[in-house]
Amino acid sequence: MNISSVLVYARPRALQQVQQALSALGGTEVHAATDDGRLIVTIEADSVQAVADLFAHINQQPGVLSASMVYHQFEPDPDEEA
């Protein structure tokens, strides 16, 4: 399991639409949003490539000005280790 934290900066007037679009993506969760357009988002995926693909998709959302990955952690899947 790959877990990443992303800081997203969106146009303030598009904040609600961006938040809804990101929440609708599988593997993402929006944890907080500010009135000036900043969002804290986590990505959970099975592979590094899947995280990279979701990160790229976040960057391409209408209304997103920038996205910065601030943390990434890999945790082995306990079901696969057994």
trRosetta pair geometry for C-beta under 8 A, 3 or more apart (Angstrom, degrees):
i j d omega theta_ij theta_ji phi_ij phi_ji
1 44 6.4 -13 -172 -164 102 94
1 45 7.8 146 -156 78 57 29
1 46 6.8 -47 -104 -110 49 45
1 74 7.4 150 81 -158 47 51
1 75 4.8 -18 65 66 98 93
1 76 7.7 50 20 131 76 5
1 77 5.7 113 -27 -76 87 81
2 43 7.6 -14 114 113 93 94
2 44 7.1 157 83 -152 56 44
2 45 5.2 -22 62 67 105 78
2 46 7.1 28 14 111 94 7
2 47 6.6 -8 -3 124 133 8
2 48 5.8 155 -92 -81 158 51
2 50 7.2 151 49 67 130 98
2 51 4.8 -90 118 -46 137 132
2 72 6.8 -12 -171 -167 96 93
2 73 7.4 160 -154 83 51 45
2 74 5.5 -22 -100 -103 73 72
2 75 7.9 177 -81 24 26 68
3 42 6.5 -12 -168 -172 87 111
3 43 7.2 159 -154 83 40 57
3 44 5.4 -5 -103 -102 74 78
3 72 7.4 158 86 -153 49 46
3 73 5.0 -14 62 61 95 94
3 74 7.9 176 21 -85 70 25
3 75 6.7 21 -1 3 111 110
4 42 6.8 155 82 -157 48 60
4 43 4.4 -5 57 54 100 103
4 51 5.3 108 -10 -157 136 126
4 55 7.1 -39 104 -70 156 115
4 69 5.6 -36 -177 -146 123 109
4 71 6.3 163 -154 90 53 61
4 72 4.6 -8 -103 -102 91 76
4 73 7.6 176 -77 20 47 62
5 40 7.0 -17 -168 -169 98 89
5 41 7.5 145 -160 81 50 48
5 42 5.6 -30 -100 -101 62 75
5 43 8.0 -156 -70 19 19 76
5 69 7.3 117 78 -160 50 61
5 70 5.2 -52 97 65 100 92
5 71 4.0 27 33 47 109 107
5 72 7.8 -138 22 -62 66 45
6 40 7.7 148 79 -160 51 43
6 41 4.6 -27 67 71 100 98
6 42 7.3 163 17 -96 81 24
6 43 6.3 52 -14 -16 120 106
6 55 6.5 -179 -95 -118 140 89
6 58 6.4 52 142 111 161 170
6 67 5.5 3 179 -176 118 102
6 68 6.8 155 -158 77 67 39
6 69 5.4 -38 -100 -99 80 58
6 70 6.9 154 -110 10 25 82
7 38 6.7 -20 -171 -162 92 97
7 39 7.5 152 -160 77 45 51
7 40 6.4 -21 -104 -103 65 63
7 41 7.8 170 -87 25 17 81
7 67 7.2 163 84 -155 47 52
7 68 4.9 -11 58 60 96 95
7 70 5.5 55 -12 -26 104 126
8 18 7.2 -171 139 158 135 129
8 22 7.1 -143 6 -85 172 156
8 38 7.2 144 81 -158 54 46
8 39 4.3 -16 63 60 105 102
8 40 7.9 -167 22 -74 81 16
8 41 5.5 36 -10 -2 119 125
8 58 6.3 -107 -98 171 126 120
8 64 6.0 -62 -167 -135 108 106
8 66 7.5 177 -152 94 47 50
8 67 4.7 -11 -106 -107 75 88
9 37 5.6 58 -169 121 62 105
9 38 5.7 -19 -103 -99 70 67
9 39 7.8 -170 -76 20 26 75
9 64 7.4 101 77 -164 49 65
9 65 4.8 -55 106 64 94 107
9 66 4.8 15 46 54 109 86
9 67 7.4 -160 22 -74 67 43
10 14 5.6 -118 165 87 109 95
10 15 5.4 137 93 -100 125 59
10 18 4.1 -132 -124 23 156 171
10 19 7.9 -129 25 -42 163 72
10 37 4.4 -145 70 -166 63 97
10 38 7.8 -178 23 -75 74 20
10 39 6.5 32 -2 -8 114 115
10 63 5.0 26 -162 141 104 93
10 64 5.3 -50 -100 -103 82 50
10 65 6.2 164 -117 3 22 85
11 14 4.3 57 70 22 102 108
11 15 7.3 -129 91 -46 51 65
11 18 7.8 145 42 -31 70 135
11 37 6.1 -134 125 -118 6 141
11 63 5.0 -106 32 -156 101 74
11 65 6.3 119 -51 -44 67 105
12 15 5.6 -12 -156 -35 39 115
12 35 6.7 32 -144 156 114 58
12 36 5.7 -57 -87 -152 118 32
12 37 4.4 -96 -73 -51 61 104
14 17 5.0 -60 -170 49 74 113
14 18 5.4 76 130 -27 91 103
14 37 7.9 45 60 -122 75 109
14 62 7.0 -124 -163 128 147 80
14 63 3.0 -142 132 -133 147 128
15 18 5.8 -60 -145 39 27 109
15 19 6.1 27 159 -20 65 109
15 33 6.2 129 -178 176 114 130
15 35 7.5 -104 -30 -147 174 33
15 37 5.4 -130 -84 -108 105 63
15 39 7.7 160 -151 -54 87 110
15 63 7.6 -158 -59 166 27 132
16 19 5.7 -54 -144 36 29 113
16 20 6.4 28 156 -17 63 107
17 20 5.8 -55 -148 38 30 110
17 21 6.3 29 154 -19 65 108
17 62 7.3 -38 126 92 128 99
17 63 5.8 132 83 -15 111 163
18 21 5.7 -56 -145 38 31 111
18 22 6.2 25 159 -15 66 108
18 39 7.0 -150 119 -20 116 149
18 61 5.9 110 -132 127 83 133
18 62 7.8 -138 -85 88 82 58
18 63 4.5 -132 -62 100 108 127
18 64 5.9 133 -132 -66 127 78
19 22 6.1 -57 -144 39 27 106
19 23 6.2 27 156 -19 62 111
19 30 5.4 110 -151 -163 81 175
19 33 5.5 -33 -93 -70 130 156
19 39 6.4 -177 -94 -105 84 140
20 23 5.7 -57 -144 38 29 111
20 24 6.3 29 156 -22 63 109
21 24 5.8 -59 -151 34 29 112
21 25 7.2 38 150 -32 61 96
21 61 5.2 145 114 -148 144 130
21 62 7.8 142 -46 47 169 78
21 63 8.0 141 21 46 141 122
22 25 5.8 -41 -157 13 39 114
22 28 5.5 -101 176 129 78 142
22 30 5.3 95 100 -59 119 113
22 39 6.9 130 44 137 164 157
22 41 5.8 -82 173 -113 140 138
22 58 6.4 46 -113 -122 104 95
22 61 6.9 -52 -63 -64 83 170
23 28 7.1 -126 -105 101 23 99
23 29 7.3 43 -122 -134 68 41
23 30 5.2 -63 -72 8 89 114
25 28 4.3 33 82 23 109 125
25 54 6.5 125 157 -145 136 100
25 57 6.6 144 -125 114 142 133
25 58 7.5 -88 -2 -76 170 81
27 43 5.8 30 142 -160 97 70
27 44 5.4 -142 -158 67 75 63
27 45 5.1 38 -158 -75 142 82
27 50 7.2 -123 -145 153 169 113
27 54 5.7 -106 97 -92 126 152
28 41 5.8 -7 -168 -177 104 112
28 42 7.0 161 -152 83 54 48
28 43 5.5 -21 -97 -99 76 68
28 44 7.9 180 -79 21 30 69
28 54 6.2 175 -59 -175 107 129
28 58 7.3 145 -108 -79 151 115
29 41 6.8 158 79 -156 42 64
29 42 5.1 -6 55 54 94 94
29 44 7.7 23 -1 0 106 105
30 33 6.5 9 171 -47 121 105
30 39 5.6 -46 -143 -172 105 119
30 40 7.3 115 -162 77 58 53
30 41 5.4 -31 -100 -100 60 83
31 40 4.6 -51 62 96 104 104
31 41 7.0 -180 8 -94 83 27
31 42 6.5 58 -31 -10 117 99
32 39 6.9 170 89 -151 53 50
32 40 4.5 28 46 31 93 112
33 38 7.0 166 -151 88 50 50
33 39 4.7 -10 -101 -101 83 82
33 40 7.8 -141 -65 19 46 67
34 37 7.0 -30 78 37 83 27
34 38 4.6 17 33 51 114 93
34 39 7.8 -146 16 -67 69 45
37 65 7.3 46 148 10 140 122
41 58 6.9 168 94 -129 161 146
41 67 8.0 -35 43 -142 132 113
43 51 5.4 118 121 -136 132 81
43 54 4.9 152 -139 100 130 141
43 55 6.6 -71 -39 -62 166 79
43 58 8.0 -103 -71 -34 124 138
45 50 3.5 -164 173 107 137 117
45 51 4.7 -164 43 -61 131 68
45 54 6.2 -169 -53 -5 138 135
46 50 5.8 62 49 18 70 154
46 77 7.9 -1 -135 -54 84 135
47 50 4.6 102 57 3 81 100
47 51 7.2 -140 99 -2 48 83
48 51 5.6 -52 -154 35 36 114
48 52 6.4 37 149 -19 67 105
48 74 7.7 -34 -69 -86 94 118
49 52 5.5 -53 -147 37 34 113
49 53 6.3 37 153 -22 66 104
50 53 5.6 -50 -145 35 32 113
50 54 6.5 31 155 -15 64 104
51 54 5.9 -57 -150 39 30 107
51 55 6.2 32 152 -21 65 108
51 72 7.1 95 162 -131 159 115
52 55 5.6 -53 -145 36 30 114
52 56 6.4 31 155 -18 64 105
53 56 5.8 -54 -149 36 30 110
53 57 6.4 31 151 -20 63 107
54 57 5.4 -55 -147 37 33 114
54 58 6.4 40 152 -24 66 100
55 58 5.7 -49 -151 30 32 114
55 59 6.7 32 151 -18 62 105
55 67 6.7 -177 -166 118 76 134
55 69 6.1 -21 -127 -63 139 118
56 59 5.7 -54 -153 35 34 114
56 60 6.5 24 153 -14 66 110
57 60 5.8 -63 -148 40 32 107
57 61 7.1 55 150 -48 62 87
58 61 6.0 -33 -161 -7 36 115
58 64 6.5 153 158 -123 65 166
58 67 4.9 97 116 -95 114 168
59 64 6.2 -154 -147 115 28 139
59 66 7.6 -5 -128 -150 87 35
59 67 4.8 -119 -81 28 76 121
60 64 7.4 37 58 53 12 130
61 64 4.5 79 67 -12 91 123
64 67 6.2 -7 179 -42 128 102
69 72 6.3 20 167 -49 123 105
76 80 6.9 -122 177 68 87 109
76 81 5.7 69 143 -56 126 120
77 80 4.2 67 80 9 107 109
77 81 6.9 178 89 -15 56 85
78 81 5.6 -55 -146 33 38 114
78 82 6.9 47 157 -32 65 99
79 82 6.2 -48 -158 17 32 114
